[in-house]
Amino acid sequence: MSMDVQQVLDEKSAKSIAVLKENLNTVRAGRANPALLDKVTVDYYGVPTPLKSISNITAPDPRSLLITPFDPKSLHGIEKAVNLANLGINPTNDGKVIRLSIPPVTEERRKDLTKLVRKYGEDAKVAIRNERRDANEELKKQEKAGELTEDDLKNELEEVQKKADKSVKEIDAIISEKEKEIMEV
């Protein structure tokens, strides 16, 4: 019975870490990365559409992104959406493609980005702790209902703690890696 609790914990932890990675992809570290535009939505014929589904986004060099729309008529809509996304990057439109020049990140901005990255990391850890608490409560309910023995409960709670610790370690590693990327000049 308690395997379900462990499985749910594994799935939720994996989701929390995936969300963290998604959030970190949108943090601009001074290097061109098409994932910067993942959250940009374009008004495409009246329908809010993710930019990546109506265009091809590439990084021809470390300092620029190239957006090639599948439908040339959507060029102005894409340009407008990139401006509204508040990325701090001005798009240039040559009539066929949109270029984004990624400016080098200032020391001040690097510190702000590092704070943001740490906040995302802390949010992910809070999510893991909440998942651990929920799993522990569920296991204690099962013990009260007679589905688990006291010894089984103890073992299950230890297992939950190990999994939570492992997830937190993974989060720390991801954050540390992203901070290194940000601090690279």
C-alpha positions as a Markdown table, in Angstrom:
| # | Residue | x | y | z |
|---|---|---|---|---|
| 1 | Met | 0.0 | 0.0 | 0.0 |
| 2 | Ser | 2.8 | 2.4 | 0.9 |
| 3 | Met | 4.4 | 1.9 | -2.5 |
| 4 | Asp | 1.8 | 4.2 | -3.9 |
| 5 | Val | 2.8 | 7.0 | -1.5 |
| 6 | Gln | 6.5 | 6.6 | -2.5 |
| 7 | Gln | 5.6 | 6.5 | -6.2 |
| 8 | Val | 3.4 | 9.7 | -5.9 |
| 9 | Leu | 6.3 | 11.4 | -4.0 |
| 10 | Asp | 8.8 | 10.4 | -6.8 |
| 11 | Glu | 6.4 | 11.8 | -9.5 |
| 12 | Lys | 5.8 | 15.0 | -7.6 |
| 13 | Ser | 9.5 | 15.5 | -6.9 |
| 14 | Ala | 10.3 | 15.0 | -10.6 |
| 15 | Lys | 7.7 | 17.5 | -11.6 |
| 16 | Ser | 9.0 | 20.1 | -9.1 |
| 17 | Ile | 12.5 | 19.7 | -10.5 |
| 18 | Ala | 11.2 | 19.9 | -14.1 |
| 19 | Val | 9.4 | 23.2 | -13.2 |
| 20 | Leu | 12.6 | 24.5 | -11.7 |
| 21 | Lys | 14.6 | 23.7 | -14.9 |
| 22 | Glu | 11.9 | 25.3 | -17.0 |
| 23 | Asn | 12.0 | 28.5 | -14.9 |
| 24 | Leu | 15.8 | 28.5 | -15.1 |
| 25 | Asn | 15.7 | 28.3 | -18.9 |
| 26 | Thr | 14.0 | 31.7 | -19.0 |
| 27 | Val | 16.8 | 33.3 | -17.0 |
| 28 | Arg | 19.1 | 35.1 | -19.4 |
| 29 | Ala | 22.7 | 34.4 | -18.6 |
| 30 | Gly | 24.3 | 36.4 | -21.3 |
| 31 | Arg | 24.5 | 33.5 | -23.7 |
| 32 | Ala | 21.9 | 33.1 | -26.5 |
| 33 | Asn | 19.5 | 30.3 | -25.7 |
| 34 | Pro | 16.3 | 29.7 | -27.7 |
| 35 | Ala | 14.7 | 28.6 | -24.4 |
| 36 | Leu | 14.7 | 32.3 | -23.4 |
| 37 | Leu | 11.6 | 32.7 | -25.7 |
| 38 | Asp | 9.7 | 29.6 | -24.3 |
| 39 | Lys | 7.2 | 31.7 | -22.4 |
| 40 | Val | 6.6 | 34.2 | -25.3 |
| 41 | Thr | 3.1 | 34.0 | -26.8 |
| 42 | Val | 2.1 | 35.6 | -30.1 |
| 43 | Asp | -1.4 | 36.8 | -31.1 |
| 44 | Tyr | -1.6 | 34.6 | -34.2 |
| 45 | Tyr | -4.9 | 35.3 | -36.1 |
| 46 | Gly | -6.5 | 36.2 | -32.8 |
| 47 | Val | -5.3 | 33.1 | -31.0 |
| 48 | Pro | -2.5 | 33.3 | -28.3 |
| 49 | Thr | 0.1 | 30.9 | -29.6 |
| 50 | Pro | 3.5 | 29.9 | -28.3 |
| 51 | Leu | 6.2 | 31.5 | -30.4 |
| 52 | Lys | 8.0 | 28.2 | -30.8 |
| 53 | Ser | 5.0 | 26.6 | -32.5 |
| 54 | Ile | 4.8 | 29.3 | -35.3 |
| 55 | Ser | 8.5 | 29.8 | -35.9 |
| 56 | Asn | 12.0 | 28.3 | -35.9 |
| 57 | Ile | 14.2 | 29.7 | -33.2 |
| 58 | Thr | 18.0 | 29.3 | -33.5 |
| 59 | Ala | 21.2 | 30.6 | -31.9 |
| 60 | Pro | 23.5 | 31.2 | -34.9 |
| 61 | Asp | 26.2 | 32.5 | -32.4 |
| 62 | Pro | 26.5 | 32.9 | -28.6 |
| 63 | Arg | 25.3 | 36.5 | -28.7 |
| 64 | Ser | 22.2 | 36.3 | -31.0 |
| 65 | Leu | 18.9 | 34.5 | -31.6 |
| 66 | Leu | 17.2 | 34.2 | -35.0 |
| 67 | Ile | 13.5 | 33.8 | -35.3 |
| 68 | Thr | 12.3 | 32.5 | -38.6 |
| 69 | Pro | 8.4 | 32.5 | -38.8 |
| 70 | Phe | 6.7 | 29.7 | -40.7 |
| 71 | Asp | 4.2 | 32.3 | -41.9 |
| 72 | Pro | 5.8 | 35.5 | -43.1 |
| 73 | Lys | 2.6 | 37.4 | -42.2 |
| 74 | Ser | 3.2 | 36.7 | -38.5 |
| 75 | Leu | 6.5 | 38.7 | -38.5 |
| 76 | His | 5.0 | 41.9 | -37.0 |
| 77 | Gly | 3.0 | 39.9 | -34.4 |
| 78 | Ile | 6.1 | 38.1 | -33.3 |
| 79 | Glu | 8.1 | 41.3 | -33.1 |
| 80 | Lys | 5.4 | 42.9 | -30.9 |
| 81 | Ala | 5.2 | 39.8 | -28.7 |
| 82 | Val | 9.0 | 39.8 | -28.1 |
| 83 | Asn | 8.8 | 43.5 | -27.2 |
| 84 | Leu | 5.9 | 42.8 | -24.8 |
| 85 | Ala | 7.8 | 39.9 | -23.2 |
| 86 | Asn | 10.0 | 42.4 | -21.4 |
| 87 | Leu | 13.2 | 40.4 | -22.1 |
| 88 | Gly | 15.4 | 43.6 | -22.2 |
| 89 | Ile | 16.3 | 42.7 | -25.8 |
| 90 | Asn | 15.2 | 44.8 | -28.8 |
| 91 | Pro | 14.2 | 42.7 | -31.9 |
| 92 | Thr | 15.4 | 43.8 | -35.3 |
| 93 | Asn | 13.1 | 42.8 | -38.2 |
| 94 | Asp | 14.6 | 42.6 | -41.8 |
| 95 | Gly | 11.3 | 41.6 | -43.4 |
| 96 | Lys | 12.0 | 37.9 | -43.4 |
| 97 | Val | 13.5 | 37.1 | -40.0 |
| 98 | Ile | 13.8 | 38.7 | -36.5 |
| 99 | Arg | 17.2 | 39.0 | -34.9 |
| 100 | Leu | 17.7 | 39.4 | -31.2 |
| 101 | Ser | 21.2 | 40.6 | -30.1 |
| 102 | Ile | 21.8 | 39.4 | -26.6 |
| 103 | Pro | 23.7 | 42.2 | -24.7 |
| 104 | Pro | 26.5 | 41.2 | -22.3 |
| 105 | Val | 25.3 | 41.0 | -18.8 |
| 106 | Thr | 26.5 | 43.6 | -16.3 |
| 107 | Glu | 27.9 | 42.7 | -12.9 |
| 108 | Glu | 24.9 | 44.3 | -11.2 |
| 109 | Arg | 22.5 | 42.3 | -13.4 |
| 110 | Arg | 24.5 | 39.0 | -12.8 |
| 111 | Lys | 23.9 | 39.5 | -9.0 |
| 112 | Asp | 20.2 | 40.1 | -9.6 |
| 113 | Leu | 20.0 | 37.0 | -11.8 |
| 114 | Thr | 21.8 | 35.0 | -9.1 |
| 115 | Lys | 19.2 | 36.1 | -6.6 |
| 116 | Leu | 16.4 | 35.1 | -8.9 |
| 117 | Val | 18.0 | 31.7 | -9.6 |
| 118 | Arg | 18.3 | 31.1 | -5.8 |
| 119 | Lys | 14.6 | 32.1 | -5.3 |
| 120 | Tyr | 13.6 | 29.6 | -7.9 |
| 121 | Gly | 15.7 | 27.0 | -6.1 |
| 122 | Glu | 14.2 | 27.9 | -2.8 |
| 123 | Asp | 10.7 | 27.6 | -4.3 |
| 124 | Ala | 11.5 | 24.1 | -5.6 |
| 125 | Lys | 12.8 | 23.1 | -2.1 |
| 126 | Val | 9.7 | 24.3 | -0.5 |
| 127 | Ala | 7.6 | 22.2 | -2.9 |
| 128 | Ile | 9.8 | 19.2 | -2.1 |
| 129 | Arg | 9.3 | 19.8 | 1.7 |
| 130 | Asn | 5.5 | 20.1 | 1.2 |
| 131 | Glu | 5.5 | 16.8 | -0.8 |
| 132 | Arg | 7.5 | 15.1 | 2.0 |
| 133 | Arg | 5.0 | 16.4 | 4.6 |
| 134 | Asp | 2.0 | 15.1 | 2.5 |
| 135 | Ala | 3.7 | 11.7 | 2.0 |
| 136 | Asn | 4.4 | 11.5 | 5.8 |
| 137 | Glu | 0.8 | 12.4 | 6.7 |
| 138 | Glu | -0.5 | 9.8 | 4.2 |
| 139 | Leu | 1.7 | 7.1 | 5.7 |
| 140 | Lys | 0.6 | 8.0 | 9.3 |
| 141 | Lys | -3.0 | 7.7 | 8.1 |
| 142 | Gln | -2.3 | 4.3 | 6.7 |
| 143 | Glu | -0.7 | 3.2 | 10.0 |
| 144 | Lys | -3.7 | 4.4 | 12.0 |
| 145 | Ala | -6.0 | 2.5 | 9.6 |
| 146 | Gly | -4.0 | -0.6 | 10.3 |
| 147 | Glu | -2.6 | -0.9 | 6.7 |
| 148 | Leu | 1.0 | -0.4 | 8.0 |
| 149 | Thr | 2.8 | -1.7 | 11.1 |
| 150 | Glu | 4.8 | 0.6 | 13.3 |
| 151 | Asp | 8.0 | -0.8 | 11.9 |
| 152 | Asp | 6.8 | -0.4 | 8.3 |
| 153 | Leu | 5.8 | 3.2 | 9.1 |
| 154 | Lys | 9.3 | 3.9 | 10.5 |
| 155 | Asn | 11.0 | 2.4 | 7.4 |
| 156 | Glu | 8.6 | 4.3 | 5.0 |
| 157 | Leu | 9.2 | 7.6 | 6.8 |
| 158 | Glu | 13.0 | 7.1 | 6.5 |
| 159 | Glu | 12.6 | 6.3 | 2.8 |
| 160 | Val | 10.5 | 9.5 | 2.3 |
| 161 | Gln | 13.2 | 11.5 | 4.0 |
| 162 | Lys | 16.0 | 10.0 | 1.9 |
| 163 | Lys | 14.0 | 10.8 | -1.3 |
| 164 | Ala | 13.4 | 14.4 | -0.1 |
| 165 | Asp | 17.1 | 14.8 | 0.7 |
| 166 | Lys | 18.1 | 13.4 | -2.7 |
| 167 | Ser | 15.8 | 15.9 | -4.5 |
| 168 | Val | 17.1 | 18.8 | -2.5 |
| 169 | Lys | 20.7 | 17.8 | -3.4 |
| 170 | Glu | 19.7 | 17.7 | -7.0 |
| 171 | Ile | 18.1 | 21.1 | -6.8 |
| 172 | Asp | 21.3 | 22.5 | -5.2 |
| 173 | Ala | 23.4 | 21.0 | -8.0 |
| 174 | Ile | 21.1 | 22.5 | -10.7 |
| 175 | Ile | 21.2 | 26.0 | -9.0 |
| 176 | Ser | 24.9 | 25.9 | -8.5 |
| 177 | Glu | 25.4 | 25.0 | -12.2 |
| 178 | Lys | 23.1 | 27.9 | -13.3 |
| 179 | Glu | 24.9 | 30.3 | -11.0 |
| 180 | Lys | 28.3 | 29.3 | -12.6 |
| 181 | Glu | 26.8 | 29.9 | -16.0 |
| 182 | Ile | 25.5 | 33.4 | -14.9 |
| 183 | Met | 28.9 | 34.4 | -13.4 |
| 184 | Glu | 30.8 | 33.4 | -16.5 |
| 185 | Val | 32.0 | 36.5 | -18.3 |
